[in-house]
Amino acid sequence: MFSQCQAIHARSIFPCQDTPDVKSTIDFNITSPLPVKTSGLLIKESHPTTESGSQLYRFNQSVPIPSYLFAIASGDVSEASIGPRSVVATSPDKLDECKWELEADTETFINTIEKIVYPYAWGQYNVLILPPSFPYGGMENPIFTFATPSIISKDRENVDVIAHELAHSWSGNLVTNCSWEHFWLNEGWTVYLERRILAAIHGEAYRHFSSIIGWKALTDSVDHFGHDHEFTKLITDLKGKDPDDAFSSVPYEKGFNFLFHLENLVGKAKFDKFIPHYFTVFKCKSLDSYEFKATILDFFSSDPEASKLLTELDWDKWFYAPGLPPKPDFDTSLVDVVYDLANKWQTLSGAESSFKPAASDLENLTANQILVFLEQILRWEQPLRPELSKLMGDVYGLSKSENIEVANLYFQVGMKAGDQSVIEPTAELLGRIGRMKFVRPLFRNLQKANRAVALETFDKYKDFYHPICRAMVEKDLFGKKEN
């Protein structure tokens, strides 16, 4: 079993003020016949106390946390070291592959972000790889990040999720949005720090590359809600609404783009000094967007140039305007090669084309570059012809990719193209992964391609999905929650 308390589900476990504005330290005892992992440090593990073999586990969380960061999981899990202060825990049969996937990067990520902000405050940073029904990429529970098994792609290409969840140890967990209307303070900052980690390790061009992928996700969310929708604002009005209904890439990517804009406005060197200041001022506290604004204005008040730029900034437009923000001038050096490949595929729709697709086209590309290639094709107003979609899958082996990020996008390309060969593998994928990032767009596309199969697939697997995921898909397919 595992819990998921964000956004307002801790109240289903214990009586609490279920708001991120209230934080407390926690001591808790759990009795279970199987190993227990929680958002606290294990301080004592007793010997079996009952005939059933249950053990008493005592945990402590000495850093004040909001209720949504309480987490517990118990099951047949084993653990292995992935760094001097980190372990990965998962089912014993998956332990070796999870250890391999994460051991090369975890401590490097921690050391890198400590230089950007300040030292890690939680003692241990561990990762629990959950069953495939887990609805998110990761959940930043202190001590133990809960993560989807879809990051175990056997190529170390999806470990950016760990950089993101680790960054939450500062943004969200130590410094927290005071309400879900200001969710961008958690997620926008976390995406910003995640990309600063990646830039420090892989170079600045990679940060821009990741941001281009994020811009596509933001565009998709704005298109889904509608460009004038409340949920596309940075600060949303959630009165009388379930925060889960507003969940999308908007607070993540629109929040990142706002911080990236501020960095470019005052200059990176100056903004770098503001980062640890901000996380020191609000350490162990919760804040809203107006306190963030006041803090950055105060920090730069002694710098006439930066102060003037920040004072003249249209803050209300950034906070309250729906739809897309101004698009930054991203460095496209890592995407130009895949844009070129996509353009070659576009020529195949014409009468004459000298392009002959071959597996070697992808030879020197990372999985993330392949994602951008597929996203570029998804953007076309005129989709691929069905036979070209099938050719792409066959030549490049995309339909059989073990990287779910890649397979998921290829299936979306195929469904948009009307390629019937992707319908069955799409339905099969929906039966083995519950991460909403994949499940929701796949169902949206599947119902356009073949609504009967979409409904049949959902009925077949709905009990496999986490309740949060199931409720969201029901709204996508039926327009409201079905009883």
C-alpha positions in Angstrom: 0.0 0.0 0.0 1.1 3.6 -0.5 -0.4 7.0 0.3 -0.8 10.1 -1.9 -1.8 13.1 0.2 -1.2 16.0 -2.2 -3.2 18.1 -2.7 -6.0 17.7 0.0 -6.0 14.0 0.7 -4.2 13.9 4.1 -7.6 14.4 5.7 -8.6 10.9 4.5 -5.8 9.4 6.7 -6.0 11.4 9.9 -7.7 14.6 11.3 -5.7 17.6 10.3 -5.7 21.2 9.1 -5.2 20.0 5.5 -3.6 23.2 4.1 0.0 23.9 3.1 -0.1 27.0 5.3 0.1 24.9 8.5 3.3 23.0 9.2 4.4 20.7 12.1 7.0 18.2 13.2 5.7 14.6 13.5 6.4 11.5 15.5 4.5 8.5 14.4 4.5 4.7 15.0 3.4 2.2 12.4 2.9 -1.6 12.9 3.2 -3.8 9.8 4.2 -7.3 8.9 6.1 -5.8 5.9 8.8 -3.1 5.6 7.6 0.5 6.0 8.9 3.6 4.3 7.7 7.0 5.3 8.4 10.8 5.1 10.3 10.6 8.4 13.6 9.1 9.6 13.4 5.6 11.1 14.5 5.9 14.8 13.5 2.4 16.0 12.5 -0.9 14.6 11.3 -3.5 17.0 11.3 -7.3 16.8 8.0 -8.9 15.7 5.4 -8.2 18.4 2.5 -10.4 17.3 1.9 -13.9 16.1 1.4 -12.5 12.6 5.0 -11.3 12.6 4.2 -7.6 12.6 6.8 -5.1 13.7 6.6 -1.7 15.3 8.4 1.1 13.3 9.0 4.4 15.0 9.5 7.5 12.8 10.4 11.1 13.4 10.2 14.2 11.2 12.0 17.0 13.0 11.6 19.5 10.2 8.1 21.1 10.1 6.1 19.9 7.1 2.5 20.5 5.8 0.0 17.7 5.9 0.3 16.9 2.2 3.9 15.8 2.7 2.9 13.0 5.1 3.6 9.7 3.3 3.6 6.0 4.1 4.2 2.9 2.1 4.5 -0.7 3.1 5.1 -3.9 1.1 7.5 -6.5 -0.1 10.4 -4.0 -0.7 14.2 -4.3 -0.5 16.7 -1.5 -0.7 20.2 -0.8 -2.1 22.6 2.1 -1.8 22.7 4.7 -4.6 25.0 7.1 -2.8 26.5 8.0 0.5 23.2 9.4 1.9 20.7 7.7 -0.4 19.1 4.3 -1.0 16.5 3.1 -3.6 13.8 0.8 -2.3 11.5 -1.3 -4.5 10.2 -4.8 -5.0 13.2 -7.3 -4.8 12.9 -8.4 -8.4 13.3 -4.8 -9.7 16.0 -3.7 -7.2 19.1 -4.3 -9.4 17.8 -2.4 -12.4 16.6 0.5 -10.2 19.9 0.7 -8.5 21.7 0.9 -11.9 19.3 3.5 -13.2 19.8 5.9 -10.2 23.3 5.3 -8.7 25.2 7.3 -11.4 23.4 10.6 -10.8 21.7 10.9 -7.4 24.7 12.2 -5.3 25.8 14.4 -8.2 22.4 16.0 -8.3 22.5 16.6 -4.5 26.0 18.1 -4.6 25.1 20.4 -7.5 21.9 21.9 -6.0 23.7 22.4 -2.6 26.0 24.8 -4.5 23.1 26.7 -6.0 21.0 27.0 -2.8 22.5 25.7 0.5 23.1 22.3 2.2 20.4 19.6 2.1 18.3 19.8 5.3 16.6 16.4 5.6 19.5 14.0 6.4 18.8 11.3 3.9 17.5 11.5 0.3 16.0 8.2 -0.7 13.8 7.0 -3.6 10.9 4.5 -3.4 10.0 3.1 -6.8 6.3 2.4 -6.5 3.9 0.0 -8.4 2.9 1.2 -12.0 -0.5 2.5 -10.7 1.3 5.5 -9.1 -0.4 8.5 -10.8 2.6 10.9 -10.9 6.1 11.0 -12.1 7.3 11.6 -8.6 6.0 12.8 -5.2 8.5 14.8 -3.2 7.8 13.3 0.2 10.6 14.2 2.6 13.3 11.5 3.2 11.6 9.2 0.6 10.7 10.5 -2.9 7.9 8.3 -4.2 8.6 7.7 -8.0 6.9 6.0 -10.9 8.5 2.9 -12.4 8.3 4.6 -15.8 11.6 6.4 -15.0 13.3 3.0 -15.1 13.9 3.1 -18.8 17.2 1.1 -18.8 19.0 4.0 -20.4 19.3 6.6 -17.6 17.4 9.1 -19.8 14.5 9.7 -17.5 16.4 10.5 -14.2 15.5 14.2 -14.6 12.5 13.3 -12.5 14.8 12.7 -9.6 16.5 16.1 -10.1 13.0 17.6 -10.0 11.9 15.7 -6.8 15.2 16.4 -5.1 14.8 20.2 -5.9 11.5 20.0 -4.0 13.6 19.4 -0.9 14.1 23.2 -1.0 11.2 24.4 -3.1 7.9 23.1 -1.7 9.2 21.1 1.3 11.2 23.8 3.1 9.6 26.8 1.4 6.0 26.1 0.6 3.1 27.8 -1.2 0.6 28.8 1.5 -2.4 27.7 -0.6 -2.9 25.8 -3.9 -3.8 29.1 -5.7 -0.1 29.9 -5.5 1.1 26.4 -6.5 3.5 27.9 -9.0 5.7 28.9 -6.1 6.3 25.2 -5.4 6.5 23.9 -9.0 7.8 26.8 -10.9 10.8 27.2 -8.6 11.3 23.4 -8.6 11.4 23.2 -12.4 13.8 26.2 -12.4 16.1 24.5 -9.9 15.9 21.2 -11.7 17.0 22.8 -14.9 19.8 24.7 -13.1 21.1 21.3 -11.9 20.9 19.9 -15.4 22.7 23.0 -16.8 25.5 22.6 -14.3 26.0 19.0 -15.3 25.3 19.0 -19.0 25.8 22.6 -20.0 23.6 25.6 -20.5 22.3 24.4 -23.9 20.7 21.4 -22.1 18.7 23.7 -19.8 17.3 25.4 -22.9 16.6 22.0 -24.5 14.7 20.9 -21.4 12.8 24.2 -21.5 11.8 23.7 -25.1 10.3 20.3 -24.1 8.5 22.1 -21.2 7.1 24.8 -23.5 5.4 22.1 -25.6 3.9 20.7 -22.4 2.7 24.2 -21.4 1.2 24.7 -24.9 -0.7 21.4 -24.7 -2.2 22.3 -21.3 -3.3 25.8 -22.4 -4.8 24.2 -25.6 -6.6 21.6 -23.4 -8.1 24.1 -20.9 -8.6 27.0 -23.4 -6.5 30.1 -23.7 -8.9 32.2 -21.5 -9.4 29.5 -18.8 -8.8 30.3 -15.1 -6.5 27.3 -14.7 -4.0 28.8 -17.2 -3.3 31.7 -14.9 -0.2 31.7 -12.7 -2.4 32.6 -9.7 -5.7 30.7 -9.9 -9.0 31.1 -8.2 -9.8 27.7 -6.6 -12.7 28.7 -4.4 -15.1 25.8 -4.3 -12.9 23.7 -6.6 -10.8 20.6 -6.1 -7.1 21.5 -6.7 -6.7 18.1 -8.5 -9.0 19.5 -11.3 -6.5 22.4 -11.9 -3.4 20.1 -12.0 -1.5 20.5 -15.2 1.9 21.7 -16.5 0.8 25.4 -16.2 2.2 26.1 -12.7 5.3 24.1 -13.5 6.2 25.7 -16.9 4.5 29.1 -16.7 6.1 29.4 -13.2 9.5 28.4 -14.7 9.2 30.9 -17.5 8.4 33.7 -15.1 11.5 32.9 -13.0 13.6 32.5 -16.2 12.3 36.0 -17.3 13.3 37.5 -13.9 16.7 35.9 -14.2 17.2 37.4 -17.7 15.8 40.7 -16.5 18.2 41.3 -13.7 21.1 39.1 -15.0 22.0 35.6 -14.0 24.9 36.5 -11.7 22.6 38.8 -9.7 19.7 36.4 -9.6 22.0 33.7 -8.3 22.6 35.7 -5.2 18.8 36.1 -4.7 18.2 32.3 -4.8 19.8 31.4 -1.4 18.4 34.6 0.1 14.8 33.6 -0.8 15.2 30.1 0.5 16.7 31.4 3.7 14.0 34.0 4.4 11.2 31.5 4.0 12.8 28.4 5.3 10.3 26.2 7.1 7.6 28.8 6.2 4.7 29.1 3.7 4.2 32.2 1.5 2.1 33.6 -1.3 3.0 35.3 -4.5 2.8 38.8 -3.1 5.3 38.0 -0.4 7.6 36.6 -3.1 7.2 39.9 -5.0 7.9 42.0 -1.9 11.0 39.9 -1.1 12.6 40.2 -4.5 11.9 43.9 -4.7 13.4 44.4 -1.3 16.5 42.3 -2.1 17.3 44.4 -5.2 16.2 47.8 -3.7 19.9 48.8 -3.3 20.6 48.0 -6.9 19.1 51.0 -8.9 19.2 49.2 -12.3 17.7 45.9 -11.2 15.2 47.7 -8.9 13.9 49.9 -11.8 13.5 46.9 -14.0 11.6 44.9 -11.4 9.4 47.9 -10.3 8.4 48.5 -13.9 7.6 44.8 -14.6 3.9 44.2 -15.2 3.5 41.8 -12.2 -0.3 41.7 -12.5 -0.1 40.5 -16.1 2.3 37.7 -15.1 0.1 36.7 -12.2 -3.3 37.0 -13.6 -3.2 36.9 -17.4 -4.5 33.5 -18.8 -2.9 31.6 -21.6 0.7 31.5 -22.7 3.3 34.0 -21.4 5.8 35.6 -23.8 8.0 32.8 -25.3 11.7 33.2 -24.4 14.4 33.2 -27.0 15.6 29.6 -26.3 18.9 28.2 -27.5 17.9 25.6 -30.1 21.3 24.1 -30.8 20.2 20.7 -29.4 16.9 20.6 -31.2 17.9 21.9 -34.6 19.0 18.4 -35.6 15.7 16.9 -34.8 13.7 19.8 -36.4 15.7 19.0 -39.5 14.8 15.3 -39.3 11.1 16.2 -38.8 11.3 18.4 -41.9 12.6 15.5 -43.9 9.6 13.4 -42.8 7.3 16.2 -43.9 8.8 16.0 -47.4 7.6 12.4 -47.7 4.0 13.8 -47.9 4.9 15.3 -51.3 5.1 13.6 -54.6 8.8 13.6 -54.8 11.3 13.2 -51.9 14.8 11.9 -51.8 14.6 11.1 -48.1 14.9 7.4 -47.2 14.2 6.8 -43.5 16.8 4.5 -41.8 17.5 3.4 -38.2 20.8 5.4 -38.4 18.7 8.6 -38.4 18.4 8.3 -34.6 21.9 6.9 -34.1 23.4 9.9 -32.2 20.2 11.2 -30.6 19.3 10.9 -27.0 15.8 9.7 -26.0 14.9 13.3 -25.0 15.9 14.5 -28.5 13.6 11.8 -30.0 10.8 13.2 -27.8 11.3 16.6 -29.4 11.3 15.0 -32.9 7.9 13.3 -32.1 6.5 16.5 -30.5 7.4 18.4 -33.6 5.5 16.0 -35.8 2.5 16.2 -33.4 2.4 19.9 -34.0 1.8 19.6 -37.7 -1.7 20.7 -38.8 -1.6 18.1 -41.5 -0.8 14.8 -39.8 1.4 12.0 -41.2 -0.3 9.6 -43.6 -1.1 6.3 -41.8 1.4 4.3 -43.8 4.2 6.8 -43.0 3.4 6.6 -39.3 3.7 2.8 -39.5 6.9 3.1 -41.4 8.4 5.4 -38.7 7.5 2.9 -36.0 8.9 0.0 -37.9 12.2 1.7 -39.1 13.0 3.4 -35.8 11.6 0.7 -33.5 9.6 3.3 -31.6 6.5 1.1 -31.0 8.7 -1.4 -29.1 10.7 1.2 -27.1 11.2 0.3 -23.4 11.3 4.1 -22.8 7.6 4.8 -22.1 8.2 8.6 -22.8 9.1 7.6 -26.3 6.5 4.9 -26.9 3.7 7.2 -25.5 4.5 10.0 -27.9 4.9 7.7 -30.9 1.4 6.2 -30.2 0.0 9.8 -30.1 1.6 10.5 -33.5 0.1 7.3 -34.9 -3.4 7.9 -33.5 -3.4 11.4 -35.0 -2.3 9.9 -38.3 -5.1 7.4 -38.2 -2.6 4.5 -38.1 -4.7 1.6 -36.8 -1.6 -0.5 -36.0 -1.0 1.7 -32.8 -4.5 1.1 -31.3 -3.8 -2.3 -29.8 -0.3 -1.4 -28.3 -1.8 1.9 -26.9 -4.5 -0.1 -25.1 -1.8 -2.5 -23.9 0.3 0.3 -22.5 -2.7 1.8 -20.7 -3.0 -1.5 -18.9 0.5 -1.4 -17.4 1.1 2.3 -16.5 -1.0 4.6 -14.3 1.1 7.8 -14.6 -1.4 10.5 -15.5 1.2 12.2 -17.7 0.8 9.3 -20.1 -2.7 8.0 -19.3 -4.7 11.1 -19.8 -3.3 12.2 -23.2 -3.4 8.6 -24.4 -7.0 8.3 -23.5 -7.9 11.7 -25.1 -6.2 10.6 -28.3 -7.6 7.1 -28.2 -11.2 8.3 -27.9 -10.7 10.5 -30.9 -9.2 7.6 -32.9 -11.6 4.9 -31.6 -14.0 5.9 -28.8 -15.3 2.3 -28.4 -11.8 1.0 -27.8 -11.1 3.8 -25.4 -14.2 3.1 -23.3 -13.6 -0.7 -23.4 -9.9 -0.1 -22.3 -10.9 2.2 -19.5 -13.6 -0.2 -18.2 -11.0 -3.0 -18.3 -8.3 -1.2 -16.4 -10.1 1.4 -14.2 -9.6 -0.6 -11.1 -5.9 -0.7 -11.8 -5.7 3.1 -11.8 -5.1 5.2 -8.7 -8.4 6.9 -7.6 -7.0 10.4 -8.5 -6.1 9.2 -12.0 -9.4 7.3 -12.5 -11.4 10.4 -11.6 -9.4 12.6 -14.0 -9.8 10.1 -16.9 -13.5 9.8 -16.2 -13.8 13.6 -16.6 -11.8 13.4 -19.8 -13.9 10.7 -21.3 -17.4 11.5 -19.9 -17.2 15.2 -19.0 -17.9 14.5 -15.4 -17.1 11.9 -12.7 -19.0 8.7 -13.3 -20.4 6.8 -10.3 
